[in-house]
Amino acid sequence: MVKKQNEKKGKKIDPERKQAFDSLPPNIKQRLTDEEKELFLNSEEWPDSLFDKLKEFITT
């Protein structure tokens, strides 16, 4: 059985973050690097570059 990359590292993706990521428009998801995707799904802090790419979707 093949394990997903995040399971290999012992990380479990938050279902709400996964749902939020999946709901992004395809053109936005395509602009994200693999590192930014990983940060979106798992990191407690995002770099400014990720905020800049997602600023129209972030609500406070």
mmCIF file as gemmi writes it, N, C-alpha and C atoms, coordinates in Angstrom:
data_model
loop_
_atom_site.group_PDB
_atom_site.id
_atom_site.type_symbol
_atom_site.label_atom_id
_atom_site.label_alt_id
_atom_site.label_comp_id
_atom_site.label_asym_id
_atom_site.label_entity_id
_atom_site.label_seq_id
_atom_site.pdbx_PDB_ins_code
_atom_site.Cartn_x
_atom_site.Cartn_y
_atom_site.Cartn_z
_atom_site.occupancy
_atom_site.B_iso_or_equiv
_atom_site.pdbx_formal_charge
_atom_site.auth_seq_id
_atom_site.auth_asym_id
_atom_site.pdbx_PDB_model_num
ATOM 1 N N . MET Axp A 1 ? 0.841 -1.192 0 1 0 ? 1 A 1
ATOM 2 C CA . MET Axp A 1 ? 0 0 0 1 0 ? 1 A 1
ATOM 3 C C . MET Axp A 1 ? 0.878 1.244 0 1 0 ? 1 A 1
ATOM 4 N N . VAL Axp A 2 ? 0.541 2.207 -0.819 1 0 ? 2 A 1
ATOM 5 C CA . VAL Axp A 2 ? 1.305 3.442 -0.93 1 0 ? 2 A 1
ATOM 6 C C . VAL Axp A 2 ? 0.744 4.463 0.055 1 0 ? 2 A 1
ATOM 7 N N . LYS Axp A 3 ? 1.641 5.033 0.856 1 0 ? 3 A 1
ATOM 8 C CA . LYS Axp A 3 ? 1.213 6.059 1.81 1 0 ? 3 A 1
ATOM 9 C C . LYS Axp A 3 ? 1.386 7.431 1.195 1 0 ? 3 A 1
ATOM 10 N N . LYS Axp A 4 ? 0.517 8.325 1.573 1 0 ? 4 A 1
ATOM 11 C CA . LYS Axp A 4 ? 0.637 9.704 1.11 1 0 ? 4 A 1
ATOM 12 C C . LYS Axp A 4 ? 1.843 10.335 1.769 1 0 ? 4 A 1
ATOM 13 N N . GLN Axp A 5 ? 2.392 11.365 1.138 1 0 ? 5 A 1
ATOM 14 C CA . GLN Axp A 5 ? 3.597 12.024 1.627 1 0 ? 5 A 1
ATOM 15 C C . GLN Axp A 5 ? 3.418 12.528 3.059 1 0 ? 5 A 1
ATOM 16 N N . ASN Axp A 6 ? 2.287 13.136 3.385 1 0 ? 6 A 1
ATOM 17 C CA . ASN Axp A 6 ? 2.094 13.68 4.719 1 0 ? 6 A 1
ATOM 18 C C . ASN Axp A 6 ? 1.999 12.569 5.763 1 0 ? 6 A 1
ATOM 19 N N . GLU Axp A 7 ? 1.522 11.389 5.403 1 0 ? 7 A 1
ATOM 20 C CA . GLU Axp A 7 ? 1.454 10.279 6.334 1 0 ? 7 A 1
ATOM 21 C C . GLU Axp A 7 ? 2.843 9.738 6.612 1 0 ? 7 A 1
ATOM 22 N N . LYS Axp A 8 ? 3.723 9.768 5.631 1 0 ? 8 A 1
ATOM 23 C CA . LYS Axp A 8 ? 5.097 9.334 5.826 1 0 ? 8 A 1
ATOM 24 C C . LYS Axp A 8 ? 5.793 10.201 6.86 1 0 ? 8 A 1
ATOM 25 N N . LYS Axp A 9 ? 5.474 11.461 6.857 1 0 ? 9 A 1
ATOM 26 C CA . LYS Axp A 9 ? 6.099 12.395 7.78 1 0 ? 9 A 1
ATOM 27 C C . LYS Axp A 9 ? 5.384 12.434 9.123 1 0 ? 9 A 1
ATOM 28 N N . GLY Axp A 10 ? 4.314 11.674 9.269 1 0 ? 10 A 1
ATOM 29 C CA . GLY Axp A 10 ? 3.569 11.655 10.507 1 0 ? 10 A 1
ATOM 30 C C . GLY Axp A 10 ? 2.61 12.824 10.665 1 0 ? 10 A 1
ATOM 31 N N . LYS Axp A 11 ? 2.372 13.551 9.595 1 0 ? 11 A 1
ATOM 32 C CA . LYS Axp A 11 ? 1.47 14.697 9.64 1 0 ? 11 A 1
ATOM 33 C C . LYS Axp A 11 ? 0.096 14.264 9.154 1 0 ? 11 A 1
ATOM 34 N N . LYS Axp A 12 ? -0.906 14.788 9.822 1 0 ? 12 A 1
ATOM 35 C CA . LYS Axp A 12 ? -2.277 14.55 9.384 1 0 ? 12 A 1
ATOM 36 C C . LYS Axp A 12 ? -2.854 15.888 8.949 1 0 ? 12 A 1
ATOM 37 N N . ILE Axp A 13 ? -3.355 15.935 7.726 1 0 ? 13 A 1
ATOM 38 C CA . ILE Axp A 13 ? -3.909 17.176 7.187 1 0 ? 13 A 1
ATOM 39 C C . ILE Axp A 13 ? -5.242 17.461 7.859 1 0 ? 13 A 1
ATOM 40 N N . ASP Axp A 14 ? -5.399 18.691 8.303 1 0 ? 14 A 1
ATOM 41 C CA . ASP Axp A 14 ? -6.641 19.151 8.898 1 0 ? 14 A 1
ATOM 42 C C . ASP Axp A 14 ? -7.717 19.122 7.819 1 0 ? 14 A 1
ATOM 43 N N . PRO Axp A 15 ? -8.846 18.443 8.078 1 0 ? 15 A 1
ATOM 44 C CA . PRO Axp A 15 ? -9.899 18.343 7.049 1 0 ? 15 A 1
ATOM 45 C C . PRO Axp A 15 ? -10.437 19.711 6.602 1 0 ? 15 A 1
ATOM 46 N N . GLU Axp A 16 ? -10.478 20.676 7.51 1 0 ? 16 A 1
ATOM 47 C CA . GLU Axp A 16 ? -10.962 22.007 7.135 1 0 ? 16 A 1
ATOM 48 C C . GLU Axp A 16 ? -9.982 22.706 6.204 1 0 ? 16 A 1
ATOM 49 N N . ARG Axp A 17 ? -8.689 22.53 6.454 1 0 ? 17 A 1
ATOM 50 C CA . ARG Axp A 17 ? -7.694 23.125 5.552 1 0 ? 17 A 1
ATOM 51 C C . ARG Axp A 17 ? -7.744 22.449 4.199 1 0 ? 17 A 1
ATOM 52 N N . LYS Axp A 18 ? -7.908 21.14 4.182 1 0 ? 18 A 1
ATOM 53 C CA . LYS Axp A 18 ? -7.994 20.399 2.917 1 0 ? 18 A 1
ATOM 54 C C . LYS Axp A 18 ? -9.211 20.869 2.125 1 0 ? 18 A 1
ATOM 55 N N . GLN Axp A 19 ? -10.324 21.045 2.821 1 0 ? 19 A 1
ATOM 56 C CA . GLN Axp A 19 ? -11.543 21.52 2.158 1 0 ? 19 A 1
ATOM 57 C C . GLN Axp A 19 ? -11.329 22.931 1.616 1 0 ? 19 A 1
ATOM 58 N N . ALA Axp A 20 ? -10.668 23.785 2.391 1 0 ? 20 A 1
ATOM 59 C CA . ALA Axp A 20 ? -10.391 25.15 1.941 1 0 ? 20 A 1
ATOM 60 C C . ALA Axp A 20 ? -9.483 25.127 0.717 1 0 ? 20 A 1
ATOM 61 N N . PHE Axp A 21 ? -8.452 24.288 0.743 1 0 ? 21 A 1
ATOM 62 C CA . PHE Axp A 21 ? -7.543 24.189 -0.397 1 0 ? 21 A 1
ATOM 63 C C . PHE Axp A 21 ? -8.283 23.69 -1.635 1 0 ? 21 A 1
ATOM 64 N N . ASP Axp A 22 ? -9.087 22.665 -1.455 1 0 ? 22 A 1
ATOM 65 C CA . ASP Axp A 22 ? -9.836 22.097 -2.582 1 0 ? 22 A 1
ATOM 66 C C . ASP Axp A 22 ? -10.822 23.095 -3.184 1 0 ? 22 A 1
ATOM 67 N N . SER Axp A 23 ? -11.281 24.051 -2.38 1 0 ? 23 A 1
ATOM 68 C CA . SER Axp A 23 ? -12.269 25.017 -2.873 1 0 ? 23 A 1
ATOM 69 C C . SER Axp A 23 ? -11.637 26.196 -3.611 1 0 ? 23 A 1
ATOM 70 N N . LEU Axp A 24 ? -10.303 26.296 -3.588 1 0 ? 24 A 1
ATOM 71 C CA . LEU Axp A 24 ? -9.638 27.377 -4.322 1 0 ? 24 A 1
ATOM 72 C C . LEU Axp A 24 ? -9.831 27.174 -5.823 1 0 ? 24 A 1
ATOM 73 N N . PRO Axp A 25 ? -9.935 28.258 -6.572 1 0 ? 25 A 1
ATOM 74 C CA . PRO Axp A 25 ? -10.034 28.134 -8.033 1 0 ? 25 A 1
ATOM 75 C C . PRO Axp A 25 ? -8.777 27.466 -8.603 1 0 ? 25 A 1
ATOM 76 N N . PRO Axp A 26 ? -8.937 26.679 -9.648 1 0 ? 26 A 1
ATOM 77 C CA . PRO Axp A 26 ? -7.795 25.968 -10.237 1 0 ? 26 A 1
ATOM 78 C C . PRO Axp A 26 ? -6.622 26.88 -10.603 1 0 ? 26 A 1
ATOM 79 N N . ASN Axp A 27 ? -6.903 28.073 -11.115 1 0 ? 27 A 1
ATOM 80 C CA . ASN Axp A 27 ? -5.802 28.951 -11.516 1 0 ? 27 A 1
ATOM 81 C C . ASN Axp A 27 ? -4.987 29.417 -10.304 1 0 ? 27 A 1
ATOM 82 N N . ILE Axp A 28 ? -5.602 29.522 -9.143 1 0 ? 28 A 1
ATOM 83 C CA . ILE Axp A 28 ? -4.87 29.899 -7.934 1 0 ? 28 A 1
ATOM 84 C C . ILE Axp A 28 ? -4.029 28.722 -7.453 1 0 ? 28 A 1
ATOM 85 N N . LYS Axp A 29 ? -4.611 27.531 -7.422 1 0 ? 29 A 1
ATOM 86 C CA . LYS Axp A 29 ? -3.869 26.344 -6.975 1 0 ? 29 A 1
ATOM 87 C C . LYS Axp A 29 ? -2.662 26.077 -7.864 1 0 ? 29 A 1
ATOM 88 N N . GLN Axp A 30 ? -2.797 26.346 -9.164 1 0 ? 30 A 1
ATOM 89 C CA . GLN Axp A 30 ? -1.695 26.104 -10.093 1 0 ? 30 A 1
ATOM 90 C C . GLN Axp A 30 ? -0.53 27.056 -9.862 1 0 ? 30 A 1
ATOM 91 N N . ARG Axp A 31 ? -0.813 28.232 -9.33 1 0 ? 31 A 1
ATOM 92 C CA . ARG Axp A 31 ? 0.26 29.211 -9.079 1 0 ? 31 A 1
ATOM 93 C C . ARG Axp A 31 ? 1.058 28.895 -7.814 1 0 ? 31 A 1
ATOM 94 N N . LEU Axp A 32 ? 0.528 28.034 -6.951 1 0 ? 32 A 1
ATOM 95 C CA . LEU Axp A 32 ? 1.219 27.714 -5.709 1 0 ? 32 A 1
ATOM 96 C C . LEU Axp A 32 ? 2.323 26.692 -5.96 1 0 ? 32 A 1
ATOM 97 N N . THR Axp A 33 ? 3.453 26.916 -5.323 1 0 ? 33 A 1
ATOM 98 C CA . THR Axp A 33 ? 4.538 25.943 -5.396 1 0 ? 33 A 1
ATOM 99 C C . THR Axp A 33 ? 4.202 24.76 -4.499 1 0 ? 33 A 1
ATOM 100 N N . ASP Axp A 34 ? 4.928 23.673 -4.645 1 0 ? 34 A 1
ATOM 101 C CA . ASP Axp A 34 ? 4.71 22.518 -3.772 1 0 ? 34 A 1
ATOM 102 C C . ASP Axp A 34 ? 4.929 22.9 -2.311 1 0 ? 34 A 1
ATOM 103 N N . GLU Axp A 35 ? 5.928 23.723 -2.058 1 0 ? 35 A 1
ATOM 104 C CA . GLU Axp A 35 ? 6.2 24.177 -0.693 1 0 ? 35 A 1
ATOM 105 C C . GLU Axp A 35 ? 5.034 25.003 -0.145 1 0 ? 35 A 1
ATOM 106 N N . GLU Axp A 36 ? 4.483 25.888 -0.959 1 0 ? 36 A 1
ATOM 107 C CA . GLU Axp A 36 ? 3.35 26.703 -0.52 1 0 ? 36 A 1
ATOM 108 C C . GLU Axp A 36 ? 2.106 25.846 -0.264 1 0 ? 36 A 1
ATOM 109 N N . LYS Axp A 37 ? 1.906 24.818 -1.08 1 0 ? 37 A 1
ATOM 110 C CA . LYS Axp A 37 ? 0.789 23.906 -0.848 1 0 ? 37 A 1
ATOM 111 C C . LYS Axp A 37 ? 0.945 23.205 0.498 1 0 ? 37 A 1
ATOM 112 N N . GLU Axp A 38 ? 2.153 22.746 0.771 1 0 ? 38 A 1
ATOM 113 C CA . GLU Axp A 38 ? 2.453 22.088 2.046 1 0 ? 38 A 1
ATOM 114 C C . GLU Axp A 38 ? 2.226 23.043 3.215 1 0 ? 38 A 1
ATOM 115 N N . LEU Axp A 39 ? 2.672 24.283 3.056 1 0 ? 39 A 1
ATOM 116 C CA . LEU Axp A 39 ? 2.474 25.285 4.103 1 0 ? 39 A 1
ATOM 117 C C . LEU Axp A 39 ? 0.984 25.581 4.301 1 0 ? 39 A 1
ATOM 118 N N . PHE Axp A 40 ? 0.255 25.696 3.226 1 0 ? 40 A 1
ATOM 119 C CA . PHE Axp A 40 ? -1.187 25.95 3.308 1 0 ? 40 A 1
ATOM 120 C C . PHE Axp A 40 ? -1.868 24.866 4.146 1 0 ? 40 A 1
ATOM 121 N N . LEU Axp A 41 ? -1.504 23.626 3.893 1 0 ? 41 A 1
ATOM 122 C CA . LEU Axp A 41 ? -2.17 22.504 4.538 1 0 ? 41 A 1
ATOM 123 C C . LEU Axp A 41 ? -1.685 22.219 5.954 1 0 ? 41 A 1
ATOM 124 N N . ASN Axp A 42 ? -0.439 22.583 6.278 1 0 ? 42 A 1
ATOM 125 C CA . ASN Axp A 42 ? 0.126 22.125 7.54 1 0 ? 42 A 1
ATOM 126 C C . ASN Axp A 42 ? 0.732 23.181 8.456 1 0 ? 42 A 1
ATOM 127 N N . SER Axp A 43 ? 1.109 24.312 7.929 1 0 ? 43 A 1
ATOM 128 C CA . SER Axp A 43 ? 1.866 25.271 8.73 1 0 ? 43 A 1
ATOM 129 C C . SER Axp A 43 ? 0.972 26.182 9.563 1 0 ? 43 A 1
ATOM 130 N N . GLU Axp A 44 ? 1.464 26.545 10.727 1 0 ? 44 A 1
ATOM 131 C CA . GLU Axp A 44 ? 0.747 27.504 11.564 1 0 ? 44 A 1
ATOM 132 C C . GLU Axp A 44 ? 1.023 28.938 11.119 1 0 ? 44 A 1
ATOM 133 N N . GLU Axp A 45 ? 2.133 29.137 10.438 1 0 ? 45 A 1
ATOM 134 C CA . GLU Axp A 45 ? 2.483 30.463 9.92 1 0 ? 45 A 1
ATOM 135 C C . GLU Axp A 45 ? 2.766 30.359 8.429 1 0 ? 45 A 1
ATOM 136 N N . TRP Axp A 46 ? 2.234 31.316 7.698 1 0 ? 46 A 1
ATOM 137 C CA . TRP Axp A 46 ? 2.438 31.363 6.255 1 0 ? 46 A 1
ATOM 138 C C . TRP Axp A 46 ? 3.391 32.492 5.906 1 0 ? 46 A 1
ATOM 139 N N . PRO Axp A 47 ? 4.216 32.289 4.859 1 0 ? 47 A 1
ATOM 140 C CA . PRO Axp A 47 ? 5.069 33.378 4.388 1 0 ? 47 A 1
ATOM 141 C C . PRO Axp A 47 ? 4.229 34.435 3.664 1 0 ? 47 A 1
ATOM 142 N N . ASP Axp A 48 ? 4.764 35.622 3.58 1 0 ? 48 A 1
ATOM 143 C CA . ASP Axp A 48 ? 4.049 36.719 2.907 1 0 ? 48 A 1
ATOM 144 C C . ASP Axp A 48 ? 3.694 36.365 1.464 1 0 ? 48 A 1
ATOM 145 N N . SER Axp A 49 ? 4.55 35.609 0.801 1 0 ? 49 A 1
ATOM 146 C CA . SER Axp A 49 ? 4.287 35.256 -0.596 1 0 ? 49 A 1
ATOM 147 C C . SER Axp A 49 ? 2.994 34.448 -0.729 1 0 ? 49 A 1
ATOM 148 N N . LEU Axp A 50 ? 2.722 33.59 0.231 1 0 ? 50 A 1
ATOM 149 C CA . LEU Axp A 50 ? 1.494 32.804 0.192 1 0 ? 50 A 1
ATOM 150 C C . LEU Axp A 50 ? 0.281 33.694 0.474 1 0 ? 50 A 1
ATOM 151 N N . PHE Axp A 51 ? 0.411 34.599 1.435 1 0 ? 51 A 1
ATOM 152 C CA . PHE Axp A 51 ? -0.665 35.556 1.693 1 0 ? 51 A 1
ATOM 153 C C . PHE Axp A 51 ? -0.964 36.387 0.455 1 0 ? 51 A 1
ATOM 154 N N . ASP Axp A 52 ? 0.078 36.818 -0.238 1 0 ? 52 A 1
ATOM 155 C CA . ASP Axp A 52 ? -0.116 37.642 -1.434 1 0 ? 52 A 1
ATOM 156 C C . ASP Axp A 52 ? -0.912 36.886 -2.51 1 0 ? 52 A 1
ATOM 157 N N . LYS Axp A 53 ? -0.614 35.618 -2.686 1 0 ? 53 A 1
ATOM 158 C CA . LYS Axp A 53 ? -1.318 34.832 -3.703 1 0 ? 53 A 1
ATOM 159 C C . LYS Axp A 53 ? -2.767 34.545 -3.315 1 0 ? 53 A 1
ATOM 160 N N . LEU Axp A 54 ? -3.046 34.556 -2.017 1 0 ? 54 A 1
ATOM 161 C CA . LEU Axp A 54 ? -4.377 34.188 -1.537 1 0 ? 54 A 1
ATOM 162 C C . LEU Axp A 54 ? -5.175 35.347 -0.966 1 0 ? 54 A 1
ATOM 163 N N . LYS Axp A 55 ? -4.645 36.572 -1.052 1 0 ? 55 A 1
ATOM 164 C CA . LYS Axp A 55 ? -5.249 37.7 -0.351 1 0 ? 55 A 1
ATOM 165 C C . LYS Axp A 55 ? -6.716 37.931 -0.696 1 0 ? 55 A 1
ATOM 166 N N . GLU Axp A 56 ? -7.141 37.654 -1.909 1 0 ? 56 A 1
ATOM 167 C CA . GLU Axp A 56 ? -8.541 37.876 -2.257 1 0 ? 56 A 1
ATOM 168 C C . GLU Axp A 56 ? -9.472 36.834 -1.646 1 0 ? 56 A 1
ATOM 169 N N . PHE Axp A 57 ? -8.915 35.739 -1.109 1 0 ? 57 A 1
ATOM 170 C CA . PHE Axp A 57 ? -9.717 34.68 -0.519 1 0 ? 57 A 1
ATOM 171 C C . PHE Axp A 57 ? -9.656 34.66 1.001 1 0 ? 57 A 1
ATOM 172 N N . ILE Axp A 58 ? -8.778 35.446 1.591 1 0 ? 58 A 1
ATOM 173 C CA . ILE Axp A 58 ? -8.612 35.462 3.049 1 0 ? 58 A 1
ATOM 174 C C . ILE Axp A 58 ? -9.604 36.432 3.655 1 0 ? 58 A 1
ATOM 175 N N . THR Axp A 59 ? -10.343 35.949 4.636 1 0 ? 59 A 1
ATOM 176 C CA . THR Axp A 59 ? -11.277 36.805 5.352 1 0 ? 59 A 1
ATOM 177 C C . THR Axp A 59 ? -10.852 36.84 6.819 1 0 ? 59 A 1
ATOM 178 N N . THR Axp A 60 ? -11.163 37.963 7.463 1 0 ? 60 A 1
ATOM 179 C CA . THR Axp A 60 ? -10.8 38.084 8.868 1 0 ? 60 A 1
ATOM 180 C C . THR Axp A 60 ? -12.032 38.231 9.733 1 0 ? 60 A 1
